[in-house]
Amino acid sequence: MKQFSSDFIYQLMSLIVAILLVHAIYVAVIRPNANSLLEIQAELINADPSYVPERSAYIIVKDLEQEACFILMLWAMALMGIKARDNHRERALFEIDLLPRNQSNSILPEDTRDYARPIEALSADAQQRLLPRALLAALHRFRATGNIQDVAHTIRATCESESEHLDSELSMIRYIAWAIPSIGFLGTVRGIGQALGQAHQAAQGDIAGVTQSLGVAFNSTFVALLISILIMFLMHQLQLAQERTTQDAEQYCDNRLLRYLQV
């Protein structure tokens, strides 16, 4: 319950920070520059009908849909950042000699208490990590049953449970990765709807409003798809790192513990 509360508070605070940061940048930098560029382009078009305005990054990202996409991007990166930090702390435990590196003697069931003491001496946070939990579960199972096959099953079950847990924690990031292009498509629908509403002006020869509305439609989809590609790439890299950590933990238990067990 405490872990759930801390995760929820982090998610909420990171979302609030992302909203405030992105909105401040839009209010102070992006929208003023975009409006000034649009005014300059309008004057140049009125002076020279053959003038072709250049595409500007300020104009491409100025609308509400693009702002929402950037907010979700920063939020997803914050969530992935905390999970990448946790994965780094998991891997740091592989450098600690939780079990003797050069094991020459076999481990009997009555020896497991001595091997468990260094692991139990770790901090409470470290003991909740995958590798210490898998080692302690294996040692306790071996002391209780004296069955090496049960120990192997315990190690595998612990690693598989952790893998499923990590995969379920990525559900919010997957939702954000799905929501970003959806918001871009909403901008497309809004822009096309505005363009259709100004069709009578285009029929009279004034296509400026229709062009601007179609720009909203295409720019929102363009930005959303680019951000979605970036988020999906980072998410897959994070998932790959987590899977490697889980596999390395299982291999660590096999090489440093399981092979030395003897009834």
Sine and cosine of phi, psi and omega as CSV:
sin_phi,cos_phi,sin_psi,cos_psi,sin_omega,cos_omega
0.00,0.00,-0.66,0.75,0.01,-1.00
-0.91,0.42,-0.65,0.76,0.03,-1.00
-0.90,0.44,-0.65,0.76,0.02,-1.00
-0.90,0.44,-0.66,0.75,-0.01,-1.00
-0.90,0.43,-0.69,0.73,-0.01,-1.00
-0.91,0.41,-0.63,0.78,0.04,-1.00
-0.90,0.43,-0.67,0.75,0.00,-1.00
-0.91,0.42,-0.67,0.74,0.01,-1.00
-0.90,0.44,-0.66,0.75,0.02,-1.00
-0.90,0.44,-0.70,0.72,0.01,-1.00
-0.88,0.48,-0.69,0.73,-0.01,-1.00
-0.92,0.40,-0.71,0.70,-0.03,-1.00
-0.92,0.39,-0.64,0.77,0.03,-1.00
-0.91,0.42,-0.58,0.81,0.06,-1.00
-0.91,0.41,-0.69,0.73,0.00,-1.00
-0.89,0.46,-0.69,0.72,0.01,-1.00
-0.89,0.45,-0.66,0.75,0.02,-1.00
-0.89,0.45,-0.67,0.74,0.01,-1.00
-0.88,0.47,-0.75,0.66,-0.04,-1.00
-0.90,0.43,-0.67,0.75,-0.05,-1.00
-0.92,0.39,-0.77,0.64,-0.04,-1.00
-0.91,0.41,-0.68,0.73,-0.02,-1.00
-0.90,0.43,-0.61,0.80,0.04,-1.00
-0.89,0.45,-0.67,0.75,0.02,-1.00
-0.91,0.42,-0.64,0.77,0.01,-1.00
-0.91,0.41,-0.69,0.72,-0.05,-1.00
-0.93,0.36,-0.63,0.77,-0.12,-0.99
-1.00,0.05,-0.50,0.87,-0.16,-0.99
-0.84,-0.54,-0.85,0.52,-0.25,-0.97
-0.93,0.36,-0.82,0.57,-0.09,-1.00
-0.92,0.38,-0.65,0.76,0.08,-1.00
-0.86,0.50,-0.69,0.73,0.02,-1.00
-0.92,0.39,-0.63,0.78,0.02,-1.00
-0.91,0.42,-0.69,0.73,0.01,-1.00
-0.90,0.43,-0.64,0.77,0.02,-1.00
-0.92,0.39,-0.61,0.79,0.03,-1.00
-0.92,0.39,-0.64,0.76,0.03,-1.00
-0.90,0.44,-0.63,0.77,0.03,-1.00
-0.90,0.43,-0.68,0.73,0.01,-1.00
-0.90,0.44,-0.68,0.74,0.01,-1.00
-0.90,0.43,-0.62,0.79,0.03,-1.00
-0.89,0.45,-0.66,0.75,0.03,-1.00
-0.90,0.43,-0.65,0.76,-0.01,-1.00
-0.93,0.37,-0.59,0.80,0.03,-1.00
-0.93,0.38,-0.63,0.77,0.04,-1.00
-0.91,0.42,-0.58,0.82,0.00,-1.00
-0.97,0.23,-0.56,0.83,-0.04,-1.00
-0.65,-0.76,0.99,-0.17,-0.04,-1.00
-0.87,0.50,-0.37,0.93,0.01,-1.00
-1.00,0.07,0.02,1.00,-0.03,-1.00
-0.94,0.35,0.72,-0.69,0.03,-1.00
-0.95,-0.31,0.93,-0.37,-0.03,-1.00
-0.93,0.37,0.59,-0.81,0.04,-1.00
-0.99,0.14,0.53,-0.85,0.04,-1.00
-0.97,0.23,0.75,-0.67,0.00,-1.00
-0.88,-0.47,0.60,-0.80,0.02,-1.00
-0.89,0.46,-0.56,0.83,0.03,-1.00
-0.88,0.48,-0.67,0.74,-0.02,-1.00
-0.95,0.32,-0.60,0.80,-0.03,-1.00
-0.90,0.44,-0.60,0.80,-0.13,-0.99
-0.96,-0.28,0.23,0.97,-0.17,-0.99
-0.98,0.21,-0.29,0.96,-0.17,-0.98
-1.00,0.07,0.17,-0.98,-0.08,-1.00
-0.90,0.44,-0.62,0.79,-0.02,-1.00
-0.89,0.45,-0.66,0.75,0.03,-1.00
-0.91,0.41,-0.62,0.79,0.05,-1.00
-0.88,0.48,-0.70,0.71,0.03,-1.00
-0.88,0.47,-0.62,0.78,0.02,-1.00
-0.90,0.43,-0.65,0.76,0.03,-1.00
-0.93,0.38,-0.58,0.81,0.07,-1.00
-0.88,0.48,-0.73,0.68,0.01,-1.00
-0.91,0.41,-0.56,0.83,0.04,-1.00
-0.89,0.45,-0.75,0.66,0.01,-1.00
-0.90,0.44,-0.61,0.80,0.03,-1.00
-0.90,0.44,-0.71,0.70,0.02,-1.00
-0.89,0.45,-0.64,0.77,0.02,-1.00
-0.91,0.42,-0.59,0.81,0.05,-1.00
-0.91,0.42,-0.67,0.74,0.03,-1.00
-0.91,0.42,-0.67,0.75,0.03,-1.00
-0.94,0.35,-0.52,0.85,0.01,-1.00
-0.90,0.43,-0.68,0.74,0.00,-1.00
-0.93,0.37,-0.56,0.83,0.02,-1.00
-0.96,0.27,-0.57,0.82,0.08,-1.00
-0.92,0.40,-0.59,0.81,0.06,-1.00
-0.91,0.42,-0.68,0.74,0.05,-1.00
-0.88,0.47,-0.65,0.76,0.01,-1.00
-0.91,0.41,-0.60,0.80,0.04,-1.00
-0.90,0.43,-0.63,0.78,0.04,-1.00
-0.93,0.37,-0.55,0.84,0.08,-1.00
-0.89,0.46,-0.71,0.70,-0.05,-1.00
-0.95,0.33,-0.42,0.91,0.03,-1.00
-0.90,0.44,-0.45,0.89,0.01,-1.00
-0.94,0.33,-0.34,0.94,0.05,-1.00
-0.93,0.38,-0.36,0.93,-0.01,-1.00
-1.00,0.09,-0.20,0.98,0.02,-1.00
-1.00,-0.01,0.67,-0.74,0.00,-1.00
-0.99,0.16,0.98,0.21,0.06,-1.00
-0.93,0.37,-0.48,0.88,0.11,-0.99
-0.78,-0.62,0.46,-0.89,0.01,-1.00
-0.82,0.57,0.72,-0.70,-0.07,-1.00
-0.96,0.29,-0.63,0.78,0.02,-1.00
-0.95,-0.32,1.00,0.07,-0.05,-1.00
-1.00,0.07,0.88,-0.47,-0.02,-1.00
-0.96,-0.27,-0.43,0.90,-0.03,-1.00
-0.97,-0.23,0.44,-0.90,0.08,-1.00
-0.97,0.25,0.45,-0.89,0.00,-1.00
-0.98,-0.19,0.87,-0.49,0.04,-1.00
-0.99,-0.12,0.31,-0.95,-0.01,-1.00
-0.83,0.56,-0.58,0.82,-0.01,-1.00
-0.97,0.25,-0.18,0.98,0.02,-1.00
-1.00,0.00,-0.18,0.98,-0.15,-0.99
-0.91,0.43,-0.51,0.86,0.00,-1.00
-0.89,0.46,-0.64,0.77,0.03,-1.00
-0.92,0.40,-0.60,0.80,0.00,-1.00
-0.96,0.28,-0.40,0.92,-0.02,-1.00
-0.99,0.16,-0.38,0.92,-0.08,-1.00
-0.87,0.50,-0.72,0.70,0.03,-1.00
-0.88,0.48,-0.55,0.84,0.01,-1.00
-0.95,0.30,-0.65,0.76,0.02,-1.00
-0.94,0.35,-0.30,0.95,0.04,-1.00
-0.99,0.16,-0.14,0.99,0.04,-1.00
-0.92,0.39,0.27,-0.96,0.04,-1.00
-0.92,0.40,0.30,-0.95,-0.03,-1.00
-0.88,0.48,-0.61,0.79,0.02,-1.00
-0.92,0.39,-0.66,0.75,-0.02,-1.00
-0.92,0.38,-0.57,0.82,0.00,-1.00
-0.92,0.38,-0.34,0.94,0.03,-1.00
-0.99,0.13,-0.11,0.99,0.03,-1.00
-0.96,0.29,0.25,-0.97,-0.13,-0.99
-0.90,0.44,-0.77,0.63,-0.11,-0.99
-0.88,0.47,-0.77,0.64,0.06,-1.00
-0.87,0.50,-0.63,0.78,0.02,-1.00
-0.90,0.43,-0.68,0.73,0.00,-1.00
-0.91,0.41,-0.67,0.75,0.00,-1.00
-0.91,0.41,-0.71,0.71,0.00,-1.00
-0.90,0.43,-0.67,0.74,0.02,-1.00
-0.89,0.46,-0.64,0.77,0.01,-1.00
-0.92,0.38,-0.69,0.73,0.00,-1.00
-0.91,0.42,-0.68,0.74,0.01,-1.00
-0.91,0.41,-0.63,0.77,0.01,-1.00
-0.92,0.40,-0.63,0.77,0.01,-1.00
-0.92,0.39,-0.62,0.79,0.03,-1.00
-0.93,0.37,-0.55,0.83,-0.06,-1.00
-0.98,0.17,-0.62,0.78,-0.13,-0.99
-0.93,-0.36,-0.48,0.87,-0.08,-1.00
0.93,0.38,0.33,0.94,-0.05,-1.00
-0.94,-0.35,0.89,-0.46,-0.06,-1.00
-0.93,0.37,-0.57,0.82,0.02,-1.00
-0.90,0.43,-0.62,0.79,0.08,-1.00
-0.89,0.45,-0.61,0.79,0.03,-1.00
-0.90,0.44,-0.70,0.71,0.02,-1.00
-0.88,0.47,-0.65,0.76,0.02,-1.00
-0.91,0.42,-0.62,0.78,0.02,-1.00
-0.90,0.44,-0.69,0.72,0.02,-1.00
-0.88,0.47,-0.73,0.69,-0.02,-1.00
-0.90,0.43,-0.67,0.74,0.00,-1.00
-0.91,0.42,-0.63,0.78,0.03,-1.00
-0.90,0.43,-0.68,0.73,0.00,-1.00
-0.93,0.36,-0.64,0.77,0.03,-1.00
-0.92,0.40,-0.63,0.78,0.04,-1.00
-0.90,0.44,-0.66,0.75,0.04,-1.00
-0.91,0.42,-0.63,0.78,0.03,-1.00
-0.89,0.46,-0.68,0.73,0.05,-1.00
-0.91,0.42,-0.62,0.79,0.02,-1.00
-0.90,0.43,-0.70,0.71,0.02,-1.00
-0.90,0.44,-0.63,0.77,0.01,-1.00
-0.91,0.42,-0.63,0.78,0.01,-1.00
-0.93,0.37,-0.50,0.87,0.01,-1.00
-0.95,0.32,-0.26,0.97,0.04,-1.00
-1.00,0.07,0.03,1.00,-0.07,-1.00
-0.89,0.45,-0.63,0.78,0.02,-1.00
-0.90,0.43,-0.65,0.76,0.02,-1.00
-0.92,0.40,-0.62,0.78,0.07,-1.00
-0.89,0.45,-0.63,0.78,0.03,-1.00
-0.90,0.44,-0.67,0.74,0.02,-1.00
-0.90,0.44,-0.67,0.74,0.03,-1.00
-0.88,0.47,-0.52,0.85,0.08,-1.00
-0.98,0.22,-0.60,0.80,-0.09,-1.00
-0.94,0.33,-0.53,0.85,-0.07,-1.00
-0.88,0.47,-0.80,0.59,0.05,-1.00
-0.91,0.42,-0.47,0.88,0.05,-1.00
-0.90,0.43,-0.65,0.76,0.06,-1.00
-0.90,0.43,-0.62,0.79,0.07,-1.00
-0.87,0.49,-0.64,0.77,0.04,-1.00
-0.93,0.37,-0.54,0.84,0.09,-1.00
-0.89,0.46,-0.64,0.76,0.08,-1.00
-0.89,0.45,-0.58,0.81,0.05,-1.00
-0.89,0.45,-0.71,0.70,0.01,-1.00
-0.89,0.45,-0.67,0.74,0.00,-1.00
-0.90,0.44,-0.69,0.72,-0.02,-1.00
-0.91,0.42,-0.66,0.75,0.02,-1.00
-0.92,0.40,-0.62,0.79,0.04,-1.00
-0.89,0.46,-0.67,0.74,0.06,-1.00
-0.91,0.43,-0.63,0.77,0.01,-1.00
-0.90,0.44,-0.65,0.76,0.04,-1.00
-0.92,0.40,-0.55,0.83,0.04,-1.00
-0.93,0.37,-0.34,0.94,0.01,-1.00
-0.96,-0.27,0.32,0.95,-0.03,-1.00
-0.89,0.45,-0.55,0.84,-0.01,-1.00
-0.91,0.42,-0.54,0.84,0.05,-1.00
-0.93,0.36,-0.63,0.78,0.04,-1.00
-0.90,0.43,-0.57,0.82,0.03,-1.00
-0.91,0.41,-0.44,0.90,0.03,-1.00
-1.00,0.00,0.01,1.00,0.06,-1.00
0.97,-0.25,-0.13,0.99,0.00,-1.00
-0.99,-0.13,0.98,-0.18,-0.06,-1.00
-0.97,-0.24,0.15,0.99,-0.05,-1.00
-0.89,0.45,-0.71,0.71,-0.02,-1.00
-0.91,0.42,-0.66,0.75,0.02,-1.00
-0.90,0.43,-0.67,0.75,0.01,-1.00
-0.89,0.46,-0.67,0.74,0.01,-1.00
-0.91,0.41,-0.65,0.76,0.01,-1.00
-0.92,0.40,-0.64,0.77,0.06,-1.00
-0.92,0.39,-0.52,0.86,0.10,-1.00
-0.89,0.46,-0.64,0.77,0.08,-1.00
-0.86,0.50,-0.69,0.72,-0.04,-1.00
-0.88,0.48,-0.76,0.65,-0.08,-1.00
-0.97,0.23,-0.60,0.80,-0.02,-1.00
-0.91,0.42,-0.65,0.76,-0.02,-1.00
-0.90,0.43,-0.68,0.73,0.03,-1.00
-0.92,0.39,-0.65,0.76,0.00,-1.00
-0.87,0.49,-0.75,0.66,-0.02,-1.00
-0.92,0.40,-0.69,0.73,-0.04,-1.00
-0.89,0.47,-0.67,0.74,-0.01,-1.00
-0.93,0.37,-0.61,0.79,0.06,-1.00
-0.89,0.46,-0.71,0.70,0.01,-1.00
-0.91,0.42,-0.64,0.77,0.01,-1.00
-0.88,0.47,-0.65,0.76,0.04,-1.00
-0.88,0.48,-0.69,0.72,0.00,-1.00
-0.90,0.44,-0.72,0.70,-0.03,-1.00
-0.90,0.43,-0.67,0.75,0.01,-1.00
-0.90,0.43,-0.62,0.78,0.04,-1.00
-0.89,0.45,-0.74,0.68,-0.01,-1.00
-0.90,0.43,-0.62,0.79,-0.01,-1.00
-0.91,0.42,-0.67,0.74,0.02,-1.00
-0.92,0.39,-0.57,0.82,0.08,-1.00
-0.91,0.42,-0.66,0.75,0.05,-1.00
-0.90,0.44,-0.70,0.71,0.00,-1.00
-0.89,0.45,-0.63,0.78,0.04,-1.00
-0.89,0.45,-0.67,0.74,0.02,-1.00
-0.90,0.43,-0.64,0.77,0.02,-1.00
-0.91,0.40,-0.66,0.75,0.02,-1.00
-0.91,0.42,-0.62,0.79,0.04,-1.00
-0.91,0.41,-0.62,0.79,0.03,-1.00
-0.90,0.44,-0.68,0.73,0.02,-1.00
-0.90,0.45,-0.69,0.72,0.02,-1.00
-0.91,0.41,-0.63,0.78,0.01,-1.00
-0.92,0.38,-0.56,0.83,0.05,-1.00
-0.91,0.42,-0.68,0.74,0.03,-1.00
-0.91,0.42,-0.64,0.77,0.03,-1.00
-0.92,0.39,-0.60,0.80,0.04,-1.00
-0.87,0.50,-0.71,0.70,0.01,-1.00
-0.90,0.43,-0.61,0.79,0.01,-1.00
-0.92,0.38,-0.70,0.71,-0.10,-0.99
-0.98,0.19,-0.54,0.84,-0.11,-0.99
-0.98,-0.20,-0.23,0.97,-0.05,-1.00
-0.76,-0.64,-0.84,0.54,-0.19,-0.98
-0.88,0.47,-0.62,0.78,-0.06,-1.00
-0.94,0.34,-0.27,0.96,-0.03,-1.00
-0.98,-0.21,-0.04,1.00,0.01,-1.00
-0.95,0.31,0.63,-0.78,0.02,-1.00
-0.53,-0.85,0.73,-0.68,0.02,-1.00
-0.99,0.11,0.00,0.00,0.00,0.00
